[in-house]
Amino acid sequence: MTAPVVSSDPADHPRNFGSDNWAGAHPEVMAALVEANVGHTPAYGGDPWTAHFHEVMRGHFGPDAQAFPVFNGTGANVLALQSALPRWAAVITAVSAHINYDETGAPEKVGGLKIIGAPTVDGKLTPDIIADAVIGRGSEHNAQPLAVSIAQSTEWGTTYTPEEIRAIAEAAHDQGMILHIDGSRLGNAAAFLGTGLGELTTDVGVDILSLGGTKNGLLGAEAVVVLNPEIGQGMRFLRKMNLQLSSKMRFLSAQLNALYDGELWRTSANHANDMAVHLADRLAEVAADNRVPGLSVVQAVEANVVFVRMPAEVAARTRQRFAFADWPLQPNVVRLMCAFDTTPEDVDALVSAIVGE
């Protein structure tokens, strides 16, 4: 037997803080995949796992919810917005939002939609910010603002309360716009706020949702969930056209069922959030004792991410043991992400590396 090309020894792949999508798949998700790997079943969503997934989604989001498994988050965002909007539409979002900053222009280049990035303090839109971003309404020289997109949680790790989302939905609807949520970390937000998934979406006027999975322990599966039955009628065709229709869809649906048919989504998100709080608390202690001059946690933790102002020489030393990302939206700030499998020992080891122990 030849040796494997890549080592399967966990010691050769230590846990890091680069992103929650660096983590592997949750063991319960892997078990669900193995269980689904049996015999033959109809392709393209005609299988019983996908049928069950539709029921699971209606349980979370209401009887009118229509769910469509897809491969990845960028695909979900592009597909959701494209299915709900005409080609002349513009989408108002935070300037730091993933659809504006981190998707290589996919909503514009693939979706054919203009993105309007509005400045925010903490990654969160407000009705007033949205009103200021609505320009060119009715002019043939301007893309028409027909949607608002918010991320939950945001790229800054902040969360919208149900009341804040309802206010945004009402402001959007009053101006003839729909509300989309990029919910790649919706589970983390709901866990922090102590709500259900529907309380942050259907119940407060959201029209369409990109539902995350990969960042909360799936191997690679997300979904678009249409909440407003008056939009999204083209989803059946656009999913194929946008390269997001899986032939062996049972393997996407089996993963999503493992996460959302029960409490695994909340358990995993709660754990990741708790590890972020533990990390922030430890770093706050280090900063208070001035053990690392110039080190500070830049904002309160509301999800599974900690933003830290870290001197460059400290970051360079720490990266000899741990991976993490510089945050391009603010100088000398790094992003430390926790995942479903982050342990207290991982956190303590990172803090020791930052301190130089």
C-alpha positions as CSV (number, residue, x, y, z in Angstrom):
1,M,0.0,0.0,0.0
2,T,1.4,3.4,-1.0
3,A,1.6,6.1,1.6
4,P,-1.2,8.8,1.4
5,V,-0.2,12.0,-0.4
6,V,-1.5,14.1,2.6
7,S,-1.1,13.0,6.2
8,S,-4.3,12.1,8.0
9,D,-2.6,12.6,11.4
10,P,-4.5,15.3,13.3
11,A,-1.2,16.5,14.7
12,D,-0.2,17.6,11.2
13,H,-3.3,19.8,10.8
14,P,-3.6,21.7,14.1
15,R,-6.7,23.9,14.7
16,N,-6.2,27.5,13.9
17,F,-8.0,30.8,13.9
18,G,-7.9,31.7,10.2
19,S,-11.6,31.1,9.6
20,D,-14.5,28.9,10.7
21,N,-14.4,27.4,7.2
22,W,-10.9,26.1,8.0
23,A,-12.5,23.5,10.3
24,G,-13.4,20.1,9.1
25,A,-16.9,18.7,8.9
26,H,-18.8,17.8,12.1
27,P,-18.7,14.1,12.9
28,E,-22.5,14.0,12.8
29,V,-22.5,15.5,9.4
30,M,-20.0,12.9,8.1
31,A,-22.2,10.2,9.6
32,A,-25.2,11.6,7.8
33,L,-23.2,11.5,4.5
34,V,-22.3,7.9,5.0
35,E,-25.9,7.0,5.8
36,A,-27.1,8.7,2.6
37,N,-24.5,6.9,0.5
38,V,-26.8,3.9,-0.2
39,G,-28.1,2.5,-3.4
40,H,-29.7,4.6,-6.2
41,T,-32.1,7.5,-5.8
42,P,-33.4,10.1,-8.2
43,A,-31.0,12.9,-9.0
44,Y,-31.4,16.7,-8.9
45,G,-33.5,16.8,-5.8
46,G,-35.9,14.0,-6.4
47,D,-34.6,12.0,-3.4
48,P,-36.1,11.5,0.0
49,W,-33.3,13.5,1.8
50,T,-34.2,16.6,-0.2
51,A,-37.9,16.1,0.4
52,H,-37.2,15.9,4.1
53,F,-35.0,19.0,3.9
54,H,-38.0,21.0,2.5
55,E,-40.0,20.0,5.6
56,V,-37.2,20.9,8.0
57,M,-37.0,24.4,6.4
58,R,-40.7,24.9,6.6
59,G,-40.5,24.0,10.3
60,H,-37.9,26.8,10.8
61,F,-39.2,29.4,8.4
62,G,-43.0,28.8,8.0
63,P,-45.3,26.9,5.6
64,D,-44.5,29.2,2.6
65,A,-40.8,28.7,2.7
66,Q,-39.2,27.2,-0.4
67,A,-35.6,25.9,0.0
68,F,-33.0,25.2,-2.6
69,P,-29.7,23.5,-1.6
70,V,-26.6,25.0,-3.3
71,F,-22.9,24.5,-3.1
72,N,-21.5,27.6,-1.6
73,G,-22.3,31.0,0.0
74,T,-21.3,33.2,-2.9
75,G,-23.5,31.1,-5.2
76,A,-26.4,31.4,-2.7
77,N,-26.1,35.2,-2.5
78,V,-25.9,35.7,-6.3
79,L,-28.7,33.2,-6.9
80,A,-31.0,34.7,-4.2
81,L,-30.6,38.3,-5.4
82,Q,-30.8,37.4,-9.1
83,S,-33.9,35.3,-8.6
84,A,-35.8,38.2,-7.0
85,L,-34.6,41.2,-9.1
86,P,-34.6,42.5,-12.6
87,R,-31.4,43.2,-14.5
88,W,-31.6,46.9,-13.9
89,A,-31.7,46.6,-10.1
90,A,-29.3,47.8,-7.5
91,V,-28.7,46.3,-4.1
92,I,-27.9,48.5,-1.0
93,T,-25.6,46.8,1.5
94,A,-22.9,47.7,4.0
95,V,-19.6,48.7,2.3
96,S,-18.0,45.9,4.4
97,A,-20.5,43.3,3.4
98,H,-19.3,40.0,1.8
99,I,-21.3,40.6,-1.4
100,N,-19.6,44.0,-1.8
101,Y,-16.1,43.2,-0.6
102,D,-15.3,39.5,-0.7
103,E,-17.1,37.9,-3.7
104,T,-14.9,39.2,-6.6
105,G,-17.8,41.2,-8.0
106,A,-19.9,38.0,-8.5
107,P,-23.2,39.7,-7.8
108,E,-22.4,42.3,-10.5
109,K,-20.5,40.1,-13.0
110,V,-22.6,37.0,-12.7
111,G,-25.8,38.3,-11.3
112,G,-25.9,41.5,-13.4
113,L,-26.8,43.6,-10.4
114,K,-25.3,46.9,-9.2
115,I,-24.1,46.8,-5.6
116,I,-24.2,50.0,-3.6
117,G,-21.9,49.9,-0.6
118,A,-23.0,52.2,2.2
119,P,-20.6,53.3,4.9
120,T,-21.4,52.0,8.4
121,V,-19.8,52.2,11.8
122,D,-20.1,48.5,12.8
123,G,-21.1,46.7,9.6
124,K,-24.8,47.3,10.3
125,L,-27.3,49.2,8.1
126,T,-30.0,51.3,9.6
127,P,-33.2,52.8,7.9
128,D,-31.4,56.2,7.8
129,I,-28.3,54.8,6.1
130,I,-30.6,53.0,3.6
131,A,-32.6,56.1,2.9
132,D,-29.3,58.1,2.2
133,A,-28.2,55.3,-0.3
134,V,-31.4,55.4,-2.4
135,I,-30.3,57.7,-5.3
136,G,-31.4,57.9,-8.9
137,R,-34.8,56.5,-8.3
138,G,-36.7,56.6,-11.6
139,S,-33.8,57.9,-13.6
140,E,-32.8,55.8,-16.7
141,H,-29.2,56.8,-16.1
142,N,-29.1,54.9,-12.7
143,A,-29.5,51.3,-11.6
144,Q,-32.6,51.2,-9.5
145,P,-32.4,50.4,-5.8
146,L,-34.7,47.5,-5.5
147,A,-33.2,45.5,-2.6
148,V,-31.4,45.8,0.7
149,S,-29.0,43.0,1.8
150,I,-27.8,42.6,5.3
151,A,-25.4,40.0,6.7
152,Q,-26.3,38.2,9.9
153,S,-23.9,38.2,11.6
154,T,-22.0,41.0,9.9
155,E,-18.5,40.9,8.6
156,W,-17.6,42.9,11.8
157,G,-19.2,40.1,13.9
158,T,-22.1,42.3,15.0
159,T,-25.7,41.1,15.0
160,Y,-29.0,42.6,14.2
161,T,-31.8,42.2,16.8
162,P,-35.2,41.2,15.5
163,E,-36.4,44.7,16.1
164,E,-33.6,46.2,14.0
165,I,-34.4,43.8,11.2
166,R,-38.1,44.6,11.3
167,A,-37.3,48.3,11.0
168,I,-35.0,47.7,8.0
169,A,-37.6,45.5,6.4
170,E,-40.3,48.1,6.8
171,A,-38.0,50.8,5.5
172,A,-37.1,48.7,2.5
173,H,-40.7,47.7,1.7
174,D,-42.0,51.3,2.1
175,Q,-39.6,52.2,-0.8
176,G,-40.5,49.2,-2.9
177,M,-37.4,47.2,-2.1
178,I,-37.1,43.6,-0.9
179,L,-34.9,42.5,2.1
180,H,-32.3,39.8,1.6
181,I,-30.2,38.3,4.4
182,D,-26.8,36.8,3.9
183,G,-27.0,34.2,6.6
184,S,-23.7,32.4,6.3
185,R,-23.5,32.8,10.1
186,L,-27.2,33.1,10.9
187,G,-26.8,30.3,13.4
188,N,-24.2,32.2,15.3
189,A,-26.4,35.3,15.4
190,A,-29.4,33.3,16.6
191,A,-27.4,31.6,19.3
192,F,-26.0,34.9,20.6
193,L,-29.5,36.5,20.6
194,G,-31.3,33.4,22.0
195,T,-33.8,33.3,19.1
196,G,-35.0,30.8,16.6
197,L,-34.0,31.1,12.9
198,G,-37.5,32.2,11.9
199,E,-37.6,35.0,14.5
200,L,-34.7,36.7,12.7
201,T,-36.2,36.2,9.2
202,T,-39.8,35.3,8.4
203,D,-41.3,36.8,11.5
204,V,-39.7,40.2,10.9
205,G,-40.3,40.7,7.1
206,V,-37.3,39.2,5.4
207,D,-38.1,38.2,1.8
208,I,-35.2,35.8,0.9
209,L,-32.3,34.2,2.7
210,S,-29.0,32.7,2.0
211,L,-28.7,30.0,4.7
212,G,-25.2,29.0,5.8
213,G,-23.9,25.6,6.6
214,T,-20.2,25.4,5.7
215,K,-19.1,27.8,8.4
216,N,-21.0,25.8,11.0
217,G,-19.7,22.3,10.4
218,L,-20.9,21.2,6.9
219,L,-18.6,19.7,4.3
220,G,-19.9,22.1,1.7
221,A,-23.6,22.9,1.5
222,E,-25.7,26.1,1.8
223,A,-29.2,26.9,0.7
224,V,-31.4,29.7,-0.7
225,V,-34.7,30.0,1.2
226,V,-37.4,32.0,-0.4
227,L,-39.7,33.4,2.3
228,N,-41.9,35.7,0.2
229,P,-43.9,33.6,-2.2
230,E,-44.2,36.6,-4.5
231,I,-40.6,36.5,-5.5
232,G,-38.0,33.9,-6.6
233,Q,-40.2,32.1,-9.2
234,G,-37.2,31.7,-11.4
235,M,-35.1,29.7,-8.9
236,R,-35.7,26.3,-10.6
237,F,-34.1,27.6,-13.7
238,L,-31.5,30.0,-12.4
239,R,-30.0,27.4,-10.0
240,K,-28.9,25.3,-13.0
241,M,-27.9,28.3,-15.1
242,N,-25.7,29.6,-12.2
243,L,-23.9,26.3,-11.8
244,Q,-25.5,25.6,-8.4
245,L,-27.7,22.6,-9.2
246,S,-26.3,19.4,-7.7
247,S,-27.1,16.2,-9.5
248,K,-26.4,14.1,-6.3
249,M,-28.4,16.5,-4.2
250,R,-29.0,14.0,-1.5
251,F,-25.5,14.6,-0.2
252,L,-26.1,18.3,0.2
253,S,-29.6,17.8,1.8
254,A,-28.3,15.0,4.1
255,Q,-25.7,17.5,5.5
256,L,-28.3,20.3,5.9
257,N,-30.7,17.9,7.6
258,A,-28.0,16.8,10.0
259,L,-27.4,20.5,10.9
260,Y,-30.9,21.9,11.0
261,D,-33.2,18.9,11.8
262,G,-32.6,19.3,15.5
263,E,-30.3,21.5,17.6
264,L,-26.9,20.8,16.1
265,W,-26.8,24.2,14.4
266,R,-27.4,25.9,17.7
267,T,-25.1,23.6,19.7
268,S,-22.2,24.2,17.3
269,A,-22.8,27.9,17.0
270,N,-23.1,28.3,20.8
271,H,-19.8,26.6,21.2
272,A,-18.0,28.7,18.6
273,N,-19.4,31.8,20.2
274,D,-18.4,30.8,23.7
275,M,-14.9,30.2,22.5
276,A,-14.8,33.7,21.0
277,V,-16.0,35.1,24.3
278,H,-13.3,33.1,26.2
279,L,-10.7,34.4,23.8
280,A,-11.8,38.0,24.1
281,D,-11.9,37.8,27.9
282,R,-8.3,36.3,28.0
283,L,-7.0,39.0,25.7
284,A,-8.7,41.7,27.7
285,E,-6.9,40.4,30.8
286,V,-3.6,40.6,28.9
287,A,-4.3,44.1,27.8
288,A,-5.4,45.2,31.2
289,D,-2.1,44.0,32.7
290,N,-0.2,45.6,29.9
291,R,1.6,42.4,29.2
292,V,1.5,43.2,25.5
293,P,1.7,47.0,24.9
294,G,-0.7,48.1,22.1
295,L,-2.9,45.0,22.3
296,S,-6.7,45.6,22.6
297,V,-10.0,44.0,21.7
298,V,-11.7,46.5,19.5
299,Q,-15.3,45.6,20.0
300,A,-17.7,43.4,22.0
301,V,-18.1,39.8,20.8
302,E,-21.5,39.0,19.4
303,A,-20.7,35.9,17.3
304,N,-17.7,33.7,16.8
305,V,-15.1,36.3,15.9
306,V,-12.7,38.5,17.9
307,F,-11.2,41.6,16.4
308,V,-7.9,42.6,18.0
309,R,-5.6,45.5,17.6
310,M,-2.2,43.8,17.5
311,P,1.2,45.3,17.0
312,A,2.9,44.0,13.8
313,E,5.8,42.4,15.6
314,V,3.4,40.5,18.0
315,A,1.3,39.3,15.0
316,A,4.5,38.1,13.2
317,R,5.6,36.2,16.3
318,T,2.2,34.6,16.9
319,R,1.9,33.5,13.3
320,Q,4.9,31.2,13.9
321,R,2.4,29.0,15.8
322,F,-1.1,30.0,14.6
323,A,-2.8,31.3,11.4
324,F,-5.2,34.2,11.4
325,A,-6.1,37.0,9.1
326,D,-5.2,40.7,8.9
327,W,-8.4,42.8,8.7
328,P,-8.1,45.0,5.7
329,L,-10.8,47.4,6.7
330,Q,-8.8,48.8,9.7
331,P,-5.0,49.0,10.1
332,N,-3.2,46.9,12.7
333,V,-6.4,44.9,13.4
334,V,-6.5,41.1,13.0
335,R,-9.5,38.7,12.9
336,L,-9.5,35.7,15.1
337,M,-12.2,33.2,14.2
338,C,-13.5,30.4,16.4
339,A,-15.2,27.3,15.1
340,F,-17.4,24.4,16.3
341,D,-14.3,22.4,17.1
342,T,-12.2,25.1,18.8
343,T,-11.3,24.1,22.4
344,P,-10.4,26.1,25.5
345,E,-6.9,24.7,25.2
346,D,-6.6,26.1,21.7
347,V,-7.6,29.5,22.9
348,D,-5.2,29.4,25.9
349,A,-2.4,28.3,23.5
350,L,-3.1,31.2,21.2
351,V,-3.0,33.7,24.1
352,S,0.3,32.2,25.3
353,A,1.7,32.7,21.8
354,I,0.5,36.3,21.7
355,V,2.0,37.0,25.1
356,G,5.3,35.3,24.0
357,E,5.3,32.5,26.5
